[in-house]
Amino acid sequence: MRAVTALSVAVLASSGVGHAVMSGLDSGIERVDPFKDMKNRPEAGRGLNILLAGTDGRDTITEEQRQAYRLGGKPCHCTDTLMLLHLSADHSRVSVVSLPRDSYAMMPPHTDRTSGEEHRPHPVKLNAAYAEGGPELTVRTVEKMTEVKIDHYVEVDFTSFMETVDAVGGVEICTVRRLKDSYTGLDLAPGPHRLDGGQALQYVRSRHLDGTGDLSRMQRQQRFLAALTAEVTGSGVLLNPVRFREVAQSVLGSLRADSGFTTERMLDLGKAMRGFTPASAEFTSVPVQEEAREVPAIGNTLVWKAKEAKRIFGALREDRPLADHDSARSKATVVDVPPEQIRVQVENGTPRQGLGAQADRALRATGFGTSGQAVDAADRATARTTVLYDPRWDRSARTVAAAFPGAELKAAPGQGGTLRVVLGADFTEVHPVRAEDPPEGATGALRGDEVTCPRPGAAGKA
């Protein structure tokens, strides 16, 4: 995530400035050679592929930051985050694929960079590739797993991430549920929040909010990257040379990249992406099987779903989009509970014939489970649409109410898990809703404008 943030700011910001402002910044980048002596690599496809690695390095963290943002403990000197970024050949689209850090991986033969020991191929968690062989082994392992040729490599640590976020003035994110993680100290109430660098680091690192661990964390990282893109493209960073230089210096101060990925190269890419917006980006994660694979001395590993993974990486090689860019998802209200998990009984509280069946069909179309048989309410002169719910299902009730803007929520103790919607004279249509995150293991991709905070007055306000 830190690597993606740094790269995004550098490339996007370069679209608004000239070579004079960029000059001299290249010296701040530490160079690595991740492609040294590499053989039998995948064939190059169309577009540009960048492997982005966020490491858990914290050597430059202050004691105050360590305490405030729960950054204690010993680093594993591994990759905390890995993402594969694909820029389309026409520079109109960026696809970001998160690679789960605990993915089952077969390490190719190599020399351990710490001990000098020669290793034969052996199973590991994907994030261990960096610990054993640094950027070179990480690139080799990812290329072997994805069959996608990596063109550039970028790596960033904790400190540069926080400094980058602070340099752009913070990033606004939205959440429909409380996010609290005692491990990182994250504690966000439902609603919009502007996060500074330290808070943003807590947000993208938290993995103890629910039972999904790293999977939901990757979705938050993608949401944050989309929000960062919206922040940079919608603010004055691109047009203010002084502010841009401050941001660029923060980004490049602790950036590591291959020698071919110069600031001149970033500038050229930035110029080609001047029309870039959050809607130009799409995000997905490699879907994994439900059952983990136990590996002796390593523990549980996540196994990729072969068919879905092949489809994703095939699209990158062939320069095809991952998401439906004509999707109407961005118009849907973001809700806490997925509508697929909610059962609804529709009752027509008006004298209008067929209104109940119409609402039932519309609810099913947006994902709710309905009885399929709307009934007439006892009161056929209901003025205001009402959602009746058992208090034990109050979160589900708020999701249903989002589909009926202006509806009244009314508790009905003992009603059970099926919610009742009594249509009133005010009912006109069912508003589409969607869960904040795609279902666990889903293979679909989301556009950047589908995961950012809605603009004032837009549907889907959190």
C-alpha positions in Angstrom: 0.0 0.0 0.0 2.8 2.4 0.8 4.5 1.6 -2.5 1.2 2.2 -4.4 0.7 5.5 -2.6 4.2 6.7 -3.4 4.0 5.7 -7.0 0.5 7.2 -7.5 1.5 10.5 -6.1 4.8 10.6 -8.1 3.2 9.6 -11.4 -0.1 11.6 -11.1 1.7 14.7 -9.8 4.2 14.6 -12.6 1.3 15.1 -15.0 0.9 18.7 -13.8 4.6 19.8 -13.7 7.5 20.1 -16.1 11.0 18.7 -16.2 12.4 21.7 -14.4 10.5 20.9 -11.3 11.3 17.2 -11.5 15.0 17.8 -12.1 17.2 16.7 -9.2 14.5 14.6 -7.5 15.9 11.4 -9.1 18.9 11.5 -6.7 16.5 10.8 -3.8 15.6 7.3 -5.1 17.6 4.3 -3.9 18.3 2.0 -6.7 17.9 -1.8 -6.7 18.4 -4.4 -9.4 15.5 -6.9 -9.2 16.0 -8.2 -12.7 19.6 -9.3 -12.3 20.5 -12.5 -14.2 16.8 -13.4 -14.6 16.1 -16.0 -17.2 13.1 -17.8 -18.6 10.8 -14.8 -18.0 7.2 -14.5 -19.2 6.6 -12.9 -22.6 5.9 -9.2 -22.5 2.3 -8.2 -23.1 0.7 -4.9 -24.0 0.9 -2.1 -21.4 3.2 -1.6 -18.4 3.4 -3.8 -15.3 4.8 -2.6 -12.0 5.2 -4.7 -8.9 4.6 -2.5 -5.8 6.0 -3.7 -2.5 5.4 -2.2 0.9 7.9 -3.5 3.4 7.6 -3.5 7.2 10.8 -1.5 7.6 10.6 0.8 10.6 14.2 1.9 11.2 13.3 5.6 10.8 10.2 5.5 12.9 10.4 7.8 16.0 9.6 6.6 19.5 6.6 8.9 19.6 5.2 7.4 16.3 6.0 3.9 17.5 3.8 4.4 20.6 1.0 6.4 19.0 0.5 4.1 16.1 1.4 0.7 17.7 4.5 0.1 15.6 6.3 -1.9 18.2 7.6 -5.4 17.7 10.3 -6.8 15.5 10.0 -6.4 11.7 10.1 -9.6 9.7 12.0 -7.9 6.9 9.3 -9.1 4.5 6.7 -7.6 2.3 3.8 -6.3 4.3 1.9 -5.6 1.0 2.3 -6.7 -2.6 0.3 -5.3 -5.5 0.6 -5.7 -9.2 -0.3 -2.6 -11.1 -1.0 -2.6 -14.9 -1.1 0.6 -16.9 -3.0 0.0 -20.2 -1.2 0.6 -23.5 -3.4 3.6 -24.3 -2.8 5.0 -20.7 -6.6 5.2 -20.1 -6.8 2.6 -17.4 -4.9 1.3 -14.4 -5.6 -2.1 -13.0 -4.5 -2.9 -9.4 -4.4 -6.5 -8.2 -3.7 -7.3 -4.6 -1.6 -10.4 -3.9 -2.4 -11.9 -0.5 0.7 -11.9 1.7 0.0 -15.3 3.1 -0.5 -16.9 -0.4 0.9 -20.4 -0.9 4.0 -20.0 -3.1 6.7 -22.3 -4.3 10.0 -20.5 -4.0 12.3 -20.9 -7.0 15.9 -22.1 -6.3 18.1 -19.2 -4.9 20.8 -18.1 -2.6 19.6 -16.8 0.8 20.6 -13.1 0.9 21.3 -13.3 4.7 23.0 -16.6 5.3 24.3 -17.3 1.8 22.8 -20.8 1.9 21.7 -22.3 -1.4 18.0 -23.2 -1.4 16.2 -25.7 -3.6 12.5 -24.9 -4.5 10.4 -25.0 -1.4 6.9 -23.9 -0.3 6.5 -20.6 1.6 4.1 -17.7 2.2 4.5 -15.2 -0.6 5.7 -12.4 1.7 8.7 -14.5 2.7 10.3 -14.2 -0.8 11.6 -10.8 0.2 13.1 -12.0 3.5 15.0 -14.8 1.7 16.0 -13.1 -1.5 15.0 -9.4 -1.5 13.5 -7.7 -4.6 15.0 -10.1 -7.1 13.5 -13.2 -5.5 10.2 -11.4 -5.0 10.0 -10.5 -8.7 10.9 -14.0 -9.7 8.3 -15.6 -7.5 5.5 -13.3 -8.6 6.3 -13.8 -12.3 6.3 -17.5 -11.8 2.9 -17.4 -10.0 1.2 -15.0 -12.4 3.0 -15.5 -15.7 3.0 -11.7 -16.0 6.3 -10.0 -17.0 7.2 -7.3 -14.5 8.6 -4.1 -16.1 9.3 -2.1 -13.0 9.7 -2.6 -9.3 8.9 0.0 -6.5 9.4 -0.4 -2.8 8.5 1.9 0.2 8.5 1.6 4.0 6.3 2.9 6.9 7.9 6.4 7.2 7.6 7.5 3.6 3.9 6.4 3.6 3.1 8.7 6.5 5.1 11.6 5.1 3.4 11.3 1.7 -0.1 11.3 3.2 0.7 14.4 5.4 2.3 16.1 2.4 -1.0 16.0 0.4 -3.0 17.3 3.4 -4.5 14.0 4.4 -6.9 11.6 2.7 -10.6 11.3 3.2 -12.1 7.8 3.6 -15.7 6.7 4.5 -16.9 3.7 6.4 -20.4 2.4 7.1 -19.4 0.5 10.2 -17.2 1.1 13.2 -13.6 0.1 12.6 -11.6 -0.8 15.7 -8.4 -2.8 15.9 -6.6 -3.0 19.3 -3.4 -4.2 17.5 -3.0 -1.0 15.4 -5.0 1.4 17.6 -7.4 2.1 14.8 -10.8 3.4 16.0 -13.1 5.0 13.5 -16.8 5.7 13.9 -19.2 5.2 10.9 -19.0 8.1 8.5 -16.3 10.2 6.7 -12.9 10.8 8.2 -9.8 12.8 7.0 -6.8 10.7 8.0 -3.3 12.1 8.5 -0.3 9.9 7.8 -0.2 8.0 11.1 -4.0 7.3 11.0 -3.8 6.3 7.4 -1.0 3.8 8.3 -3.3 2.3 11.0 -6.1 2.1 8.4 -4.2 0.2 5.8 -2.4 -2.1 8.3 -5.4 -3.2 10.4 -6.2 -6.9 9.9 -8.0 -7.7 13.2 -11.4 -6.0 12.6 -13.2 -9.1 11.7 -12.7 -12.8 10.8 -11.5 -12.1 7.2 -8.0 -10.8 8.3 -5.8 -9.9 5.4 -8.6 -10.2 2.8 -10.7 -7.3 4.1 -7.5 -5.4 4.8 -6.6 -5.5 1.1 -10.0 -4.1 0.2 -9.4 -1.2 2.6 -6.0 -0.6 1.0 -7.7 -0.4 -2.4 -10.3 2.0 -1.1 -7.5 4.1 0.4 -5.6 4.2 -2.9 -8.8 5.3 -4.8 -9.3 8.0 -2.2 -5.7 9.2 -2.5 -6.1 9.4 -6.3 -9.2 11.5 -5.8 -7.3 13.7 -3.4 -4.4 14.3 -5.7 -6.4 14.8 -8.9 -9.0 17.0 -7.2 -6.6 19.3 -5.2 -4.1 21.9 -6.2 -1.1 19.5 -5.8 -0.8 19.0 -9.6 -0.8 22.7 -10.4 1.4 24.1 -7.6 5.1 23.5 -8.4 6.2 24.4 -4.8 3.7 22.0 -3.2 4.3 19.3 -5.7 8.1 19.4 -5.0 7.4 19.1 -1.3 5.2 16.0 -2.0 7.7 14.5 -4.4 10.6 15.0 -2.0 8.6 13.2 0.8 7.8 10.4 -1.6 11.2 9.9 -3.1 13.2 10.3 0.1 12.9 6.6 1.0 11.7 5.1 -2.3 13.5 2.1 -3.8 13.1 1.3 -7.4 14.8 -0.3 -10.4 17.2 1.9 -12.3 15.0 2.1 -15.3 12.1 3.7 -13.5 13.5 7.2 -13.4 11.6 10.4 -12.6 11.9 11.2 -16.3 10.0 8.0 -17.0 7.4 9.0 -14.3 7.0 12.4 -15.9 6.4 10.8 -19.3 3.8 8.5 -17.9 2.2 11.4 -16.0 1.8 13.5 -19.1 0.1 10.6 -20.8 -2.4 10.3 -17.9 -3.5 13.9 -17.5 -7.2 12.9 -17.8 -6.8 10.3 -15.1 -9.6 10.1 -12.4 -10.6 7.6 -9.8 -13.0 6.0 -12.4 -9.9 5.3 -14.5 -8.6 2.8 -11.9 -10.0 -0.6 -11.1 -9.2 -2.8 -8.1 -9.4 -6.5 -7.3 -7.7 -9.2 -5.2 -6.7 -12.7 -6.2 -9.5 -14.9 -4.9 -8.5 -17.7 -2.6 -10.0 -21.0 -1.6 -12.1 -21.2 1.6 -9.8 -23.9 3.1 -6.3 -22.9 3.9 -3.3 -25.2 3.2 -1.3 -26.3 6.2 2.5 -26.3 5.5 4.8 -27.8 8.1 6.9 -25.2 9.9 5.1 -22.4 8.1 1.4 -22.7 9.1 -1.7 -22.0 7.2 -1.3 -20.6 3.7 -3.9 -19.2 1.2 -4.4 -21.1 -2.0 -5.4 -19.1 -5.1 -8.5 -20.2 -7.0 -6.7 -21.3 -10.2 -9.4 -20.6 -12.7 -10.2 -17.1 -11.4 -6.5 -16.2 -11.0 -5.8 -17.3 -14.5 -8.6 -15.0 -15.8 -7.3 -12.0 -13.9 -3.7 -12.4 -15.0 -4.7 -13.3 -18.5 -6.6 -10.0 -18.7 -3.4 -8.1 -17.6 -1.3 -9.9 -20.2 -3.9 -9.1 -22.9 -4.4 -5.5 -21.7 -8.1 -6.1 -21.1 -10.1 -4.3 -18.3 -11.0 -6.3 -15.1 -14.1 -4.2 -14.2 -17.3 -3.4 -16.0 -16.7 0.2 -16.8 -20.4 0.7 -17.7 -21.5 -0.5 -14.3 -24.1 1.4 -12.4 -22.7 0.4 -9.0 -21.4 3.8 -8.3 -25.0 5.1 -8.1 -25.9 2.5 -5.4 -26.0 3.4 -1.8 -23.2 1.8 0.2 -24.6 -0.3 3.1 -23.2 -2.3 6.0 -25.0 -5.6 5.5 -24.9 -7.1 2.0 -28.5 -7.2 0.7 -27.9 -10.9 -0.3 -28.0 -11.8 3.4 -31.4 -10.2 4.1 -34.9 -11.6 3.7 -37.7 -9.2 3.0 -41.5 -9.5 2.9 -43.2 -6.7 0.9 -46.7 -5.5 1.9 -48.7 -3.0 -0.2 -50.1 -0.3 2.1 -51.7 1.6 -0.7 -54.8 1.1 -3.0 -52.5 0.9 -6.1 -52.8 -2.5 -7.6 -49.5 -4.3 -8.4 -47.3 -1.9 -6.4 -46.2 -4.6 -4.0 -45.1 -7.0 -6.8 -43.2 -4.1 -8.5 -41.3 -3.4 -5.3 -40.6 -7.1 -4.7 -39.0 -7.4 -8.2 -36.9 -4.3 -7.7 -35.6 -5.5 -4.3 -34.6 -8.8 -5.8 -32.9 -6.9 -8.7 -30.7 -5.0 -6.2 -29.8 -8.2 -4.3 -32.3 -8.8 -1.5 -33.9 -12.1 -0.9 -37.7 -11.6 -1.0 -40.7 -13.9 -0.6 -41.6 -13.4 -4.3 -45.2 -13.0 -3.1 -46.1 -9.4 -2.1 -49.3 -9.2 0.1 -51.7 -6.4 0.9 -51.2 -4.7 4.3 -54.0 -4.5 6.8 -53.9 -0.7 6.4 -54.3 0.3 2.7 -54.0 4.0 3.5 -50.4 4.1 4.7 -48.8 7.5 4.1 -45.2 6.7 4.8 -43.3 3.6 3.8 -42.3 1.7 6.9 -39.6 -1.0 7.6 -40.6 -3.2 10.5 -37.7 -5.2 12.1 -36.8 -7.3 15.1 -34.2 -5.3 17.1 -31.8 -8.1 16.8 -31.6 -7.4 13.1 -31.2 -3.6 13.3 -28.2 -3.5 11.0 -30.1 -5.3 8.3 -33.0 -2.9 8.9 -30.8 0.1 8.1 -29.7 -1.6 4.9 -33.4 -2.2 3.8 -34.2 1.4 4.7 -31.4 2.7 2.4 -33.4 1.1 -0.5 -36.4 3.2 0.6 -35.1 6.8 1.2 -37.3 8.5 3.7 -38.8 5.3 5.1 -39.6 5.0 8.8 -37.8 2.4 10.9 -40.1 0.7 13.4 -39.0 -2.0 15.9 -41.1 -5.1 16.1 -39.7 -7.4 18.8 -40.2 -11.1 18.2 -40.7 -10.6 14.4 -37.7 -12.7 13.6 -35.1 -12.5 10.8 -37.5 -11.6 8.0 -38.0 -7.9 7.6 -41.3 -6.4 6.6 -41.7 -3.4 4.2 -45.1 -1.7 4.2 -45.3 0.5 1.1 -46.8 3.9 1.7 -48.2 6.6 -0.6 -44.7 8.2 -0.7 -43.1 5.2 -2.4 -41.9 5.7 -6.0 -39.1 3.3 -6.6 -36.5 1.1 -4.9 -33.1 2.7 -4.7 -30.2 0.3 -5.5 -27.8 -0.6 -2.6 -24.5 -2.5 -2.4 -22.2 -3.7 0.3 -19.2 -1.7 1.2 -16.9 -4.6 0.2 -17.5 -7.3 -2.4 -18.3 -10.7 -1.0 -15.3 -12.6 0.4 -13.7 -14.5 -2.4 -15.5 -12.6 -5.1 -13.6 -12.3 -8.4 -15.1 -9.1 -9.7 -13.2 -5.8 -9.8 -14.4 -2.4 -8.6 -13.7 1.0 -10.2 -12.1 3.7 -8.1 -15.2 5.9 -8.1 -17.1 3.0 -6.5 -15.0 2.9 -3.4 -14.4 6.6 -2.7 -16.5 8.9 -0.5 -19.6 10.2 -2.4 -19.7 13.8 -3.3 -22.2 16.0 -1.4 -25.7 15.4 -2.6 -24.9 12.1 -4.3 -26.6 8.9 -3.6 -24.8 6.5 -1.4 -23.9 8.9 1.4 -22.3 6.9 4.2 
